[in-house]
């Protein structure tokens, strides 16, 4: 395992971090199906045994079960080998009094007396205002003083101006977690955010380095032709990860691994994660692939599920995945079959886009600021045609 400087801290972090958002499940739904706990624990411990020393989870992942399973995995001496990051779900809180209850629940789930990195989860313009109104930073500082938190950070989903405002508002941020991959170079915080946070001495934690797994799927023909010109025999996952690791400002790249094979593959790739590894010619290929993806992908949904649950039962991420697959991955038959059929092969009728009432709750929650109702109409029309 290769290690990198973690911002201003006197500590080196593993290039690969374990993201506990997509643990293996016993069912078809990666977010709501029960987690395969035995396999998840095995995966987490395998990663730690091979040098991973940063693990990221959150209060809401796997309907609250991610933290609990992480806590179990870190027994038997594993807690001393890793630093844990989890998050306060700012957008879910309706009363200031809920904050302490949530934090204490997290300590209990994780079976720990201290959280190494505590993040304000999913900050954007609205949740940042809520965090300020409710004095969440002074609250977190009280936990820092009490020794229940080592360091404070935030995860982010908005534009660069908001990112800069959050960083400039507080002098003691340790880390910023952002969505970043070779397709989303200029999306949200983007490259400007990487440079700004890096210049401020913040550790930069990258989520969605493979865009929710989308850029590891069979690429469109035009993208495939770009990669055919590369003499290196690299998997699509390796191409995506190496692009992020190529940048020296990046501290750690999170991977939401769902199988033991993915853990082994990513550990091997991490051994080749030196900054500046990619040649100028290779970076040109990434630029070409990015332009093609941007021209083809109609909905910028990463499948984060922040829009769920829909009050009307609409499976928003599932529908957008099918819609994007029709356009980008050239598989209309399978996508339409899944949409038009009923379980077990297809989608429940009550989960389809025609049940949208345009309440727009999803728009407020969407980190990508997608006009969800409008795109649901387009997706429904395309998938039933």
Secondary structure, 3 states (H helix, E strand, C coil): CCEEECCCCCCEEECEEEECCCCCECCCCCCCCCECHHHHHHHHHHHHHCCCCEEECCCCHHHHHHHHHHHHHCCCCHHHHCEEEEEECHHHCCCCCHHHHHHHHHHHHHCCCCEEEEEEEEECHHHHHHHHHCCHHHHHHHHHHCCCEEEEEEEECCCHHHHHHHHHHCCCCCEEEEECCCCCCCCCCHHHHHHHHHHCCCEEEEECCCCCCHHHCCCCHHHHHHHHCCCCCCCHHHHHHHHHHCCCCEEEEEECCCCHHHHHHHHHHHCCCCCCCCCHHHHHHHHHHHHHHHHHCCCCCCCCCCCCCCCCCCCHHHHHHHHHHHHHCCCHHHHHHHHHCCCCCCCCHHHCHHHCCCCCHHHHHCCCCCCHHHHHHHHHHHHHC
